[in-house]
Amino acid sequence: MSKKTELQRKEVLRLSNEESNLFTKECIETALLALMKENDFKDISITNIVSRAGVSRSAYYRNYSSKEDILKNYLHTVVQTITNSLDIQKYYHNDLSFWLSIFNRVRPYSAKFLTLLKAGFDGVILSSINKILLDKFSEGQVTSLERYKVFFWNGAFYNLLREWIYSDLKESDQEMAEICQHIIKQFSNSYNSY
């Protein structure tokens, strides 16, 4: 067999293994999410997951070290979506289109967000958002004022998002954007009166 043919064969096998591994991960993730609709996260065992996923325990442990590890992929997606939507400097500009764009971006990930909340990842989500935005915000030194501004705005907005998602997105994106615009306007007026 020529070197080129052998390399091509190995490349095909590598791609096939990657596809198989990706499929296994998707089965495991789907199984966990299905089980979370029926049971509390803490009550779900690895045996439950592999049984529902139709994979072996060794396949599970090749991909994940714990069931929390499975949810880290969801955590990453949710956190990236939120942080990519936020620009700390824009909080001070009460632009309706800015707020609307955030709710438009977050809505498609609301089910993942809710899954993480129900699994007890609430604090982890907020801490991750804070860390990413602090890293983005400051390439150098961050003053105490800047640091606390990040925590202030992230905490306020995160709580608003969390409650909106817990309420099953009852308000439209437009309504939420108007609510945020109104809150910021009232906050600015109160602050300026001092």
C-alpha positions as CSV (number, residue, x, y, z in Angstrom):
1,M,0.0,0.0,0.0
2,S,1.4,3.4,-0.9
3,K,2.1,6.1,1.8
4,K,-0.6,8.3,0.3
5,T,-3.2,5.6,0.4
6,E,-2.3,4.7,4.0
7,L,-2.5,8.3,5.1
8,Q,-5.9,8.7,3.4
9,R,-7.2,5.5,5.1
10,K,-6.0,6.8,8.5
11,E,-7.6,10.2,7.9
12,V,-10.9,8.5,7.0
13,L,-10.7,6.4,10.2
14,R,-9.9,9.5,12.3
15,L,-12.9,11.3,10.8
16,S,-15.1,8.3,11.4
17,N,-14.0,8.1,15.0
18,E,-14.6,11.8,15.5
19,E,-18.1,11.5,14.0
20,S,-18.8,8.4,16.2
21,N,-17.6,10.2,19.3
22,L,-19.7,13.3,18.5
23,F,-22.8,11.1,18.0
24,T,-22.1,9.4,21.4
25,K,-21.8,12.8,23.1
26,E,-25.1,13.9,21.6
27,C,-26.8,10.7,22.7
28,I,-25.5,11.2,26.3
29,E,-26.5,14.9,26.4
30,T,-30.0,14.2,25.0
31,A,-30.4,11.4,27.5
32,L,-29.5,13.6,30.4
33,L,-31.8,16.4,29.3
34,A,-34.7,13.9,28.9
35,L,-34.1,12.5,32.3
36,M,-34.0,16.0,33.8
37,K,-37.5,16.5,32.6
38,E,-38.6,13.5,34.7
39,N,-36.2,13.7,37.7
40,D,-34.2,16.1,39.8
41,F,-30.7,16.4,38.5
42,K,-29.2,15.1,41.8
43,D,-31.3,11.9,41.5
44,I,-30.0,11.0,38.0
45,S,-27.3,8.3,38.0
46,I,-24.7,7.5,35.4
47,T,-26.5,4.2,35.0
48,N,-29.7,6.1,34.1
49,I,-27.9,8.2,31.6
50,V,-26.1,5.4,29.8
51,S,-29.2,3.2,29.8
52,R,-31.3,6.0,28.2
53,A,-28.5,7.0,25.8
54,G,-27.9,3.4,24.7
55,V,-24.1,3.7,25.2
56,S,-21.7,1.8,27.4
57,R,-20.2,3.1,30.7
58,S,-16.8,3.2,29.0
59,A,-18.2,5.4,26.2
60,Y,-19.6,7.7,28.8
61,Y,-16.3,7.9,30.8
62,R,-14.3,8.4,27.6
63,N,-16.3,11.7,27.1
64,Y,-17.3,12.9,30.5
65,S,-16.0,12.7,34.0
66,S,-19.3,13.5,35.6
67,K,-22.9,14.4,34.8
68,E,-22.0,18.0,35.7
69,D,-19.5,17.8,32.9
70,I,-22.3,17.2,30.4
71,L,-24.0,20.5,31.4
72,K,-20.7,22.5,31.0
73,N,-21.3,22.5,27.2
74,Y,-24.7,24.0,27.8
75,L,-23.2,26.4,30.3
76,H,-20.6,27.5,27.7
77,T,-23.3,28.2,25.1
78,V,-25.5,30.2,27.5
79,V,-22.7,32.2,28.9
80,Q,-21.2,33.0,25.5
81,T,-24.6,34.1,24.2
82,I,-25.2,36.5,27.1
83,T,-21.7,37.9,27.1
84,N,-21.6,38.4,23.4
85,S,-24.9,40.3,23.6
86,L,-23.6,42.7,26.3
87,D,-21.4,45.7,25.9
88,I,-20.9,47.3,29.3
89,Q,-20.5,50.7,27.8
90,K,-23.9,50.5,26.1
91,Y,-25.7,50.2,29.4
92,Y,-25.4,54.0,29.7
93,H,-27.0,54.6,26.3
94,N,-30.7,53.8,26.7
95,D,-31.1,52.5,23.1
96,L,-34.2,50.4,22.5
97,S,-32.6,48.5,19.6
98,F,-29.7,47.5,21.9
99,W,-32.0,46.0,24.5
100,L,-34.1,44.4,21.8
101,S,-31.1,42.7,20.2
102,I,-30.2,41.2,23.6
103,F,-33.6,39.6,24.1
104,N,-33.6,38.4,20.4
105,R,-30.3,36.7,20.9
106,V,-31.1,35.1,24.3
107,R,-34.5,33.8,23.5
108,P,-33.3,30.8,21.4
109,Y,-31.1,29.6,24.3
110,S,-33.8,30.0,27.0
111,A,-34.4,26.2,27.2
112,K,-30.7,25.6,27.8
113,F,-30.6,28.4,30.3
114,L,-33.6,27.0,32.2
115,T,-32.0,23.5,32.2
116,L,-28.9,24.9,33.8
117,L,-30.9,26.8,36.4
118,K,-32.9,23.7,37.3
119,A,-29.7,21.8,37.7
120,G,-28.4,24.3,40.2
121,F,-25.9,26.1,38.0
122,D,-27.3,29.6,38.8
123,G,-24.3,30.9,40.6
124,V,-21.9,29.3,38.2
125,I,-23.6,31.0,35.2
126,L,-23.4,34.5,36.9
127,S,-19.7,33.9,38.0
128,S,-18.8,32.8,34.4
129,I,-20.5,35.9,32.9
130,N,-18.7,38.2,35.4
131,K,-15.3,36.6,34.6
132,I,-15.7,36.8,30.9
133,L,-16.9,40.4,30.9
134,L,-14.2,41.5,33.3
135,D,-11.6,39.8,31.0
136,K,-13.1,41.5,28.0
137,F,-13.5,44.8,29.7
138,S,-10.0,45.1,31.0
139,E,-7.0,44.1,29.1
140,G,-4.9,45.9,31.8
141,Q,-5.6,46.9,35.3
142,V,-9.2,47.3,36.4
143,T,-10.1,49.9,39.0
144,S,-12.4,49.0,41.9
145,L,-15.0,51.2,40.5
146,E,-14.9,49.5,37.0
147,R,-14.9,46.1,38.6
148,Y,-18.0,46.9,40.8
149,K,-19.8,48.5,37.8
150,V,-19.4,45.1,36.0
151,F,-20.8,43.2,39.0
152,F,-23.6,45.7,39.4
153,W,-24.9,45.7,35.8
154,N,-24.3,42.0,35.3
155,G,-26.2,41.1,38.5
156,A,-29.1,43.3,37.7
157,F,-29.4,42.2,34.1
158,Y,-28.8,38.5,34.9
159,N,-31.6,38.6,37.5
160,L,-33.9,40.2,35.0
161,L,-33.1,37.5,32.4
162,R,-33.4,34.7,34.9
163,E,-36.9,35.8,36.0
164,W,-38.0,36.3,32.4
165,I,-36.9,32.8,31.5
166,Y,-38.5,31.4,34.7
167,S,-41.8,33.1,33.7
168,D,-41.7,31.2,30.4
169,L,-40.8,34.3,28.3
170,K,-44.3,35.7,29.0
171,E,-43.3,39.1,27.8
172,S,-42.2,39.6,24.2
173,D,-38.7,40.7,23.3
174,Q,-40.1,44.1,22.5
175,E,-41.8,44.4,25.9
176,M,-38.7,43.3,27.7
177,A,-36.6,45.9,25.8
178,E,-39.1,48.6,26.7
179,I,-39.0,47.5,30.4
180,C,-35.2,47.7,30.4
181,Q,-35.2,51.1,28.7
182,H,-37.7,52.4,31.2
183,I,-35.7,51.1,34.2
184,I,-32.5,52.6,32.9
185,K,-34.3,55.9,32.3
186,Q,-35.7,56.0,35.8
187,F,-32.3,55.0,37.3
188,S,-30.6,57.8,35.3
189,N,-33.2,60.3,36.4
190,S,-32.9,59.3,40.1
191,Y,-29.1,59.3,39.9
192,N,-29.0,62.8,38.2
193,S,-31.3,64.3,40.9
194,Y,-28.7,63.7,43.6
